[in-house]
């Protein structure tokens, strides 16, 4: 049985491709919003409550540990400020189509912002905290080596993101061809389903 393609069928195909593209864009936006929420929780909410909790800590109700860090407000400001910027960039990074130049650029920006976020712990004074233990003395908690290790890992990640951007630019046509082929196959599959009906 041969079925003629009428103008109405072409309009339906165009509507379907529009709805598919809209659906794909909606999925990307929802994905971006989801990762933004994750970054808000991990870079802003958890550090805020952790530093607030550590500010006045009591162990077993016997020994009171008080954080004598005079720069507590400065630590919270920088952590929340960079956390907010990272969370905003996460939306653009994760809502971009996979293997797109835009996605690669925003992923690189986000990794660089993550470096600044981690560095903010160092320059805000959060890596060298003095704790006074009541009726005992005081001790220092120094986390600078851990921060330097994380920055080294992020440096390698920056190199990988730069490589990804170069790869996306060089193989731009191949990536587009694969996307178009995938869309063409999806359209053909829908056409076959319609023809069977």
C-alpha positions as CSV (number, residue, x, y, z in Angstrom):
1,X,0.0,0.0,0.0
2,X,1.4,3.3,-1.1
3,X,0.4,6.4,0.9
4,X,0.8,9.9,-0.6
5,X,2.4,12.6,1.5
6,X,0.0,15.5,1.5
7,X,0.6,19.1,2.6
8,X,-1.2,18.2,5.9
9,X,1.3,15.4,6.6
10,X,4.2,17.9,6.0
11,X,2.6,20.3,8.5
12,X,2.2,17.5,11.0
13,X,5.9,16.6,10.5
14,X,7.0,20.2,11.0
15,X,4.9,20.4,14.2
16,X,6.4,17.2,15.4
17,X,9.9,18.3,14.8
18,X,9.1,21.6,16.5
19,X,7.7,19.8,19.5
20,X,10.7,17.4,19.6
21,X,13.1,20.4,19.6
22,X,11.0,22.1,22.3
23,X,11.0,18.9,24.4
24,X,14.8,18.6,24.0
25,X,15.2,22.3,25.0
26,X,12.9,21.8,28.0
27,X,14.9,18.8,29.1
28,X,18.1,20.8,28.9
29,X,16.6,23.6,30.9
30,X,15.3,21.2,33.6
31,X,18.7,19.6,33.7
32,X,20.4,23.0,34.1
33,X,18.0,23.9,37.0
34,X,18.6,20.6,38.7
35,X,22.4,21.1,38.7
36,X,22.0,24.7,39.8
37,X,20.0,23.4,42.8
38,X,22.7,20.8,43.5
39,X,25.5,23.5,43.4
40,X,23.5,25.8,45.6
41,X,23.2,23.1,48.2
42,X,26.9,22.0,48.0
43,X,28.6,25.4,47.6
44,X,26.3,27.6,49.7
45,X,24.0,25.8,52.1
46,X,26.3,23.1,53.4
47,X,29.3,25.4,54.0
48,X,27.1,28.0,55.6
49,X,25.7,25.6,58.1
50,X,29.1,23.9,58.7
51,X,30.8,27.2,59.5
52,X,27.9,28.3,61.7
53,X,28.0,25.0,63.5
54,X,31.8,25.0,64.0
55,X,31.7,28.6,65.2
56,X,30.5,27.4,68.6
57,X,31.0,23.7,69.0
58,X,30.6,21.7,72.2
59,X,32.0,18.2,72.6
60,X,30.1,15.8,74.9
61,X,28.9,18.8,76.9
62,X,32.2,18.8,78.8
63,X,34.6,20.6,76.6
64,X,33.4,23.8,74.8
65,X,35.3,24.7,71.6
66,X,34.8,28.2,70.5
67,X,36.0,29.4,67.1
68,X,37.9,32.6,67.8
69,X,38.2,33.3,64.1
70,X,37.5,37.1,63.8
71,X,37.1,36.7,60.1
72,X,34.0,34.5,60.3
73,X,31.9,37.0,58.5
74,X,34.5,37.4,55.8
75,X,34.7,33.6,55.3
76,X,30.9,33.3,55.0
77,X,30.8,36.3,52.6
78,X,33.4,34.9,50.2
79,X,32.1,31.3,50.3
80,X,28.5,32.4,49.6
81,X,29.6,34.9,46.9
82,X,31.6,32.4,44.9
83,X,29.0,29.7,45.6
84,X,26.3,32.0,44.0
85,X,28.4,32.7,40.9
86,X,29.2,29.0,40.5
87,X,25.6,28.0,40.9
88,X,24.6,30.5,38.2
89,X,27.2,29.3,35.8
90,X,26.1,25.7,36.5
91,X,22.8,26.4,34.8
92,X,24.4,27.6,31.6
93,X,27.0,24.8,31.7
94,X,24.5,21.9,32.2
95,X,21.6,23.4,30.1
96,X,23.8,23.5,27.0
97,X,23.5,20.7,24.4
98,X,26.0,17.9,24.8
99,X,29.3,18.3,22.8
100,X,28.5,22.0,22.0
101,X,31.0,24.7,22.0
102,X,28.8,26.8,24.3
103,X,28.7,23.9,26.8
104,X,32.4,23.5,26.6
105,X,33.1,27.2,27.2
106,X,30.7,27.3,30.2
107,X,32.2,24.1,31.6
108,X,35.6,25.7,31.4
109,X,34.3,28.9,33.1
110,X,32.7,26.8,35.8
111,X,35.9,24.9,36.6
112,X,37.8,28.2,36.8
113,X,35.2,29.6,39.1
114,X,35.5,26.4,41.2
115,X,39.2,27.2,41.5
116,X,38.4,30.7,42.8
117,X,35.8,29.2,45.2
118,X,38.4,26.8,46.7
119,X,41.0,29.7,46.8
120,X,38.4,31.8,48.6
121,X,38.7,29.3,51.5
122,X,42.4,30.2,51.7
123,X,42.3,33.9,51.4
124,X,39.3,34.3,53.6
125,X,41.1,32.6,56.5
126,X,39.1,29.4,56.6
127,X,42.2,27.2,56.1
128,X,43.9,28.4,59.3
129,X,41.4,28.3,62.1
130,X,42.3,28.7,65.8
131,X,40.1,26.9,68.3
132,X,40.1,27.8,72.0
133,X,39.3,24.9,74.3
134,X,37.9,26.2,77.5
135,X,40.1,25.4,80.5
136,X,42.7,23.6,78.3
137,X,44.3,25.9,75.7
138,X,44.1,26.3,71.9
139,X,45.0,24.6,68.7
140,X,45.3,25.5,65.0
141,X,43.6,23.6,62.2
142,X,45.6,24.1,59.0
143,X,44.0,22.9,55.7
144,X,46.3,24.7,53.2
145,X,47.8,21.5,51.8
146,X,44.4,20.1,51.1
147,X,43.4,23.3,49.2
148,X,46.6,23.1,47.2
149,X,45.9,19.5,46.3
150,X,42.4,20.4,45.1
151,X,43.7,23.3,43.1
152,X,46.2,20.8,41.4
153,X,43.3,18.5,40.5
154,X,41.3,21.5,39.1
155,X,44.3,22.6,37.1
156,X,44.2,19.2,35.3
157,X,40.5,19.5,34.9
158,X,41.0,22.9,33.2
159,X,43.4,21.3,30.8
160,X,40.8,18.6,29.9
161,X,38.1,21.3,29.4
162,X,40.4,23.3,27.1
163,X,41.0,20.0,25.1
164,X,37.2,19.5,25.0
165,X,36.7,22.9,23.5
166,X,39.4,22.4,20.9
167,X,37.9,19.0,20.1
168,X,34.4,20.5,19.7
169,X,35.7,23.2,17.4
170,X,37.8,20.9,15.3
171,X,35.1,18.2,15.0
172,X,32.2,20.7,14.7
173,X,30.9,19.4,11.4
174,X,31.1,15.7,12.5
175,X,29.2,16.5,15.6
176,X,26.5,18.3,13.6
177,X,26.3,15.5,11.1
178,X,25.7,13.0,13.9
179,X,23.0,15.2,15.5
180,X,21.3,15.7,12.1
181,X,21.5,11.9,11.4
182,X,19.9,11.2,14.7
183,X,17.1,13.6,14.1
184,X,16.6,12.3,10.6
185,X,16.3,8.7,11.9
186,X,13.8,9.8,14.5
187,X,11.7,11.5,11.8
188,X,11.9,8.5,9.6
189,X,10.8,6.3,12.5
190,X,7.8,8.6,13.1
191,X,6.9,8.6,9.4
192,X,6.9,4.8,9.4
193,X,4.6,4.7,12.4
194,X,2.2,7.1,10.8
195,X,2.3,5.2,7.5
196,X,1.3,2.0,9.4
197,X,-1.7,3.8,10.9
